[in-house]
Amino acid sequence: MYLDDKLFYNSVILKNKVPAMTEVYFEHHQIGQYFKTVAICSNTGVEVSVSGPINTPQSRRQDLAYKKLIYVLNKGSKK
């Protein structure tokens, strides 16, 4: 694990399908020539991961992981 980030995202723009202020943890792992970024929702414990080339900017990987996390959380709330 290279970096643990704790970021706060305001998800009001996502039609309130997740709490207005959700704490999301990011983990970044280098695996050979690839990076794996994991996003974890502190409220639910749900985690998702994305991977890509090592030259992909960290902000882009975090953005993709966050969007995937929101998708998974919203998908689970429709049941």
Backbone as a printed PyTorch tensor [residue, N CA C, xyz], in Angstrom:
tensor([[[  0.8570,  -1.1670,   0.0000],
         [  0.0000,   0.0000,   0.0000],
         [  0.9050,   1.2320,   0.0000]],

        [[  0.6850,   2.1230,  -0.9390],
         [  1.5210,   3.2980,  -1.0740],
         [  0.9260,   4.5330,  -0.4110]],

        [[ -0.3890,   4.6310,  -0.3930],
         [ -0.9920,   5.8630,   0.0810],
         [ -2.4020,   5.5880,   0.5640]],

        [[ -2.7390,   6.1060,   1.7050],
         [ -4.1220,   6.0470,   2.1890],
         [ -4.6460,   7.4660,   2.2370]],

        [[ -5.6770,   7.7190,   1.5040],
         [ -6.2900,   9.0420,   1.4910],
         [ -7.6700,   8.9450,   2.1080]],

        [[ -8.0550,   9.9550,   2.8470],
         [ -9.4130,  10.0490,   3.3770],
         [ -9.9960,  11.3350,   2.8050]],

        [[-10.9850,  11.1930,   1.9470],
         [-11.5710,  12.3560,   1.2970],
         [-13.0540,  12.4120,   1.6070]],

        [[-13.5820,  13.5850,   1.6030],
         [-14.9990,  13.7970,   1.8030],
         [-15.6100,  14.2960,   0.4990]],

        [[-16.6700,  13.6790,   0.0800],
         [-17.3550,  14.0760,  -1.1360],
         [-18.7830,  14.4670,  -0.7840]],

        [[-19.2240,  15.5550,  -1.3400],
         [-20.6050,  15.9630,  -1.1500],
         [-21.4170,  15.2970,  -2.2410]],

        [[-22.2920,  14.3850,  -1.8690],
         [-23.0330,  13.6100,  -2.8590],
         [-24.4580,  14.1160,  -3.0560]],

        [[-24.7370,  15.3440,  -2.6660],
         [-26.0700,  15.9070,  -2.8760],
         [-26.4040,  15.9260,  -4.3620]],

        [[-25.3950,  16.1490,  -5.2230],
         [-25.6360,  16.1930,  -6.6580],
         [-26.0450,  14.8380,  -7.2090]],

        [[-25.9070,  13.7850,  -6.4390],
         [-26.2640,  12.4480,  -6.8860],
         [-27.6720,  12.0680,  -6.4280]],

        [[-28.5300,  13.0400,  -6.3280],
         [-29.9530,  12.8500,  -6.0150],
         [-30.1810,  12.1970,  -4.6580]],

        [[-29.2880,  12.4560,  -3.7130],
         [-29.4290,  12.0020,  -2.3220],
         [-29.6110,  10.4960,  -2.1850]],

        [[-29.0380,   9.7180,  -3.0890],
         [-29.1280,   8.2710,  -2.9620],
         [-28.1000,   7.7250,  -1.9880]],

        [[-27.1600,   8.5540,  -1.5910],
         [-26.2070,   8.2290,  -0.5410],
         [-26.2410,   9.3830,   0.4370]],

        [[-25.7530,   9.2180,   1.6530],
         [-25.7900,  10.3180,   2.6190],
         [-25.1590,  11.5880,   2.0690]],

        [[-25.6390,  12.7330,   2.5430],
         [-25.1660,  14.0170,   2.0310],
         [-23.6580,  14.1820,   2.1940]],

        [[-23.0900,  13.6480,   3.2490],
         [-21.6450,  13.7250,   3.4370],
         [-21.1530,  12.3200,   3.7750]],

        [[-20.4510,  11.7040,   2.8480],
         [-19.9790,  10.3380,   3.0180],
         [-18.4580,  10.3460,   3.0630]],

        [[-17.9000,   9.6150,   3.9950],
         [-16.4590,   9.4950,   4.0910],
         [-16.0300,   8.3180,   3.2240]],

        [[-15.1220,   8.5920,   2.2960],
         [-14.6340,   7.5710,   1.3830],
         [-13.1350,   7.4350,   1.5700]],

        [[-12.6720,   6.2040,   1.7690],
         [-11.2400,   5.9310,   1.9120],
         [-10.7090,   5.3980,   0.5920]],

        [[ -9.5210,   5.8290,   0.2290],
         [ -8.8730,   5.3480,  -0.9870],
         [ -7.5680,   4.6590,  -0.6250]],

        [[ -7.3390,   3.5160,  -1.2500],
         [ -6.0680,   2.8010,  -1.1140],
         [ -5.4840,   2.6550,  -2.5120]],

        [[ -4.1760,   2.8430,  -2.6150],
         [ -3.5000,   2.7410,  -3.9070],
         [ -2.4130,   1.6840,  -3.8030]],

        [[ -2.4490,   0.7130,  -4.7130],
         [ -1.4850,  -0.3800,  -4.7150],
         [ -0.8300,  -0.4610,  -6.0830]],

        [[  0.4880,  -0.5300,  -6.1070],
         [  1.1880,  -0.7500,  -7.3640],
         [  1.4160,  -2.2370,  -7.5370]],

        [[  1.0050,  -2.7520,  -8.6990],
         [  1.1710,  -4.1670,  -9.0200],
         [  1.8940,  -4.2220, -10.3660]],

        [[  3.1900,  -4.3580, -10.3170],
         [  3.9830,  -4.3570, -11.5420],
         [  3.8710,  -3.0110, -12.2500]],

        [[  3.4160,  -3.0350, -13.4880],
         [  3.2550,  -1.8090, -14.2720],
         [  1.8420,  -1.2330, -14.1680]],

        [[  1.0560,  -1.7200, -13.2110],
         [ -0.3180,  -1.2720, -13.0370],
         [ -0.5370,  -0.7540, -11.6250]],

        [[ -1.5400,   0.1050, -11.5020],
         [ -1.9730,   0.5820, -10.2070],
         [ -3.3880,   0.0950,  -9.9690]],

        [[ -3.6660,  -0.2860,  -8.7390],
         [ -5.0130,  -0.6620,  -8.3270],
         [ -5.4480,   0.3590,  -7.2850]],

        [[ -6.6080,   0.9470,  -7.4910],
         [ -7.1620,   1.9080,  -6.5440],
         [ -8.4500,   1.3300,  -5.9820]],

        [[ -8.5530,   1.3220,  -4.6570],
         [ -9.7270,   0.7930,  -3.9660],
         [-10.4300,   1.9510,  -3.2720]],

        [[-11.7510,   2.0460,  -3.4400],
         [-12.5700,   3.0400,  -2.7500],
         [-13.4720,   2.3040,  -1.7710]],

        [[-13.4990,   2.7710,  -0.5130],
         [-14.2670,   2.1140,   0.5400],
         [-15.1980,   3.1390,   1.1820]],

        [[-16.4820,   2.8220,   1.2500],
         [-17.4660,   3.6840,   1.9060],
         [-17.4460,   3.3670,   3.3990]],

        [[-17.1910,   4.3780,   4.2180],
         [-17.1000,   4.1480,   5.6610],
         [-18.4540,   3.8460,   6.2940]],

        [[-19.5390,   4.3110,   5.6850],
         [-20.8720,   4.0830,   6.2600],
         [-21.3420,   2.6430,   6.0630]],

        [[-21.0540,   2.0690,   4.8990],
         [-21.5940,   0.7580,   4.5690],
         [-20.5450,  -0.3420,   4.5330]],

        [[-19.2720,   0.0220,   4.3970],
         [-18.2140,  -0.9780,   4.2690],
         [-18.0780,  -1.5260,   2.8610]],

        [[-18.8730,  -1.0240,   1.9250],
         [-18.7910,  -1.4680,   0.5340],
         [-17.4880,  -0.9640,  -0.0650]],

        [[-16.8200,  -1.8420,  -0.8150],
         [-15.5940,  -1.4120,  -1.4660],
         [-15.5840,  -1.8660,  -2.9200]],

        [[-14.9840,  -1.0340,  -3.7620],
         [-14.8400,  -1.3230,  -5.1850],
         [-13.4010,  -1.0230,  -5.5700]],

        [[-12.9690,  -1.5680,  -6.6990],
         [-11.6120,  -1.2860,  -7.1430],
         [-11.5940,  -1.0290,  -8.6430]],

        [[-10.6240,  -0.2540,  -9.0520],
         [-10.3390,  -0.0140, -10.4640],
         [ -8.8370,  -0.1790, -10.6380]],

        [[ -8.4320,  -0.5540, -11.8330],
         [ -7.0040,  -0.6740, -12.0970],
         [ -6.6990,  -0.0960, -13.4590]],

        [[ -5.4530,   0.2700, -13.6450],
         [ -5.0440,   0.8590, -14.9020],
         [ -3.5520,   1.0140, -14.9620]],

        [[ -3.0590,   1.5690, -16.0620],
         [ -1.6220,   1.7570, -16.2350],
         [ -1.0490,   2.6690, -15.1560]],

        [[  0.2080,   2.4520, -14.8680],
         [  0.8710,   3.2100, -13.8110],
         [  0.9470,   4.7030, -14.1260]],

        [[  0.8780,   5.0750, -15.4110],
         [  0.9770,   6.4920, -15.7790],
         [ -0.3520,   7.2330, -15.7160]],

        [[ -1.4350,   6.5550, -15.3080],
         [ -2.7230,   7.2350, -15.1190],
         [ -2.6390,   8.0990, -13.8690]],

        [[ -3.0340,   9.3730, -13.9610],
         [ -2.9600,  10.2520, -12.7770],
         [ -3.7920,   9.7180, -11.6160]],

        [[ -3.2840,   9.9060, -10.4100],
         [ -3.9800,   9.4390,  -9.2050],
         [ -5.3700,  10.0430,  -9.1000]],

        [[ -5.5230,  11.3080,  -9.4430],
         [ -6.8350,  11.9580,  -9.3480],
         [ -7.8440,  11.2900, -10.2750]],

        [[ -7.4050,  10.8450, -11.4480],
         [ -8.2970,  10.1650, -12.3920],
         [ -8.7200,   8.8020, -11.8400]],

        [[ -7.7670,   8.0650, -11.2650],
         [ -8.0980,   6.7540, -10.6820],
         [ -9.0800,   6.9080,  -9.5270]],

        [[ -8.8590,   7.9200,  -8.6700],
         [ -9.7710,   8.1510,  -7.5460],
         [-11.1530,   8.5290,  -8.0370]],

        [[-11.2210,   9.3590,  -9.0690],
         [-12.5110,   9.7750,  -9.6190],
         [-13.2730,   8.5680, -10.1640]],

        [[-12.5910,   7.7030, -10.8990],
         [-13.2360,   6.5010, -11.4330],
         [-13.7040,   5.5750, -10.3170]],

        [[-12.8640,   5.3820,  -9.3100],
         [-13.2340,   4.5060,  -8.1910],
         [-14.4270,   5.0770,  -7.4330]],

        [[-14.4490,   6.4010,  -7.2450],
         [-15.5610,   7.0330,  -6.5400],
         [-16.8650,   6.8650,  -7.3190]],

        [[-16.8070,   7.0970,  -8.6180],
         [-18.0150,   6.9510,  -9.4470],
         [-18.5120,   5.5070,  -9.4500]],

        [[-17.5890,   4.5610,  -9.4760],
         [-17.9790,   3.1560,  -9.4240],
         [-18.6050,   2.8210,  -8.0740]],

        [[-18.0620,   3.3750,  -6.9930],
         [-18.6230,   3.1510,  -5.6620],
         [-20.0480,   3.6880,  -5.5780]],

        [[-20.2660,   4.8860,  -6.0850],
         [-21.6170,   5.4670,  -6.0790],
         [-22.5660,   4.5950,  -6.8970]],

        [[-22.1090,   4.1040,  -8.0450],
         [-22.9350,   3.2250,  -8.8760],
         [-23.3390,   1.9750,  -8.0980]],

        [[-22.3710,   1.3490,  -7.4410],
         [-22.6490,   0.1160,  -6.6800],
         [-23.5910,   0.4040,  -5.5080]],

        [[-23.3790,   1.5110,  -4.7960],
         [-24.2650,   1.8540,  -3.6830],
         [-25.6830,   2.1140,  -4.1650]],

        [[-25.8260,   2.8410,  -5.2740],
         [-27.1610,   3.1250,  -5.8170],
         [-27.8280,   1.8600,  -6.3450]],

        [[-27.0620,   0.9830,  -6.9460],
         [-27.5890,  -0.2670,  -7.4590],
         [-28.1370,  -1.1270,  -6.3200]],

        [[-27.4400,  -1.1590,  -5.2020],
         [-27.8800,  -1.9390,  -4.0440],
         [-29.1020,  -1.3600,  -3.3630]],

        [[-29.2960,  -0.0370,  -3.4520],
         [-30.4380,   0.5880,  -2.7810],
         [-31.7290,   0.4340,  -3.5520]],

        [[-31.6660,  -0.0100,  -4.8130],
         [-32.8830,  -0.1690,  -5.6280],
         [-33.6020,  -1.4770,  -5.3340]],

        [[-32.9540,  -2.3920,  -4.6180],
         [-33.5680,  -3.7000,  -4.3520],
         [-34.6190,  -3.6140,  -3.2920]]])
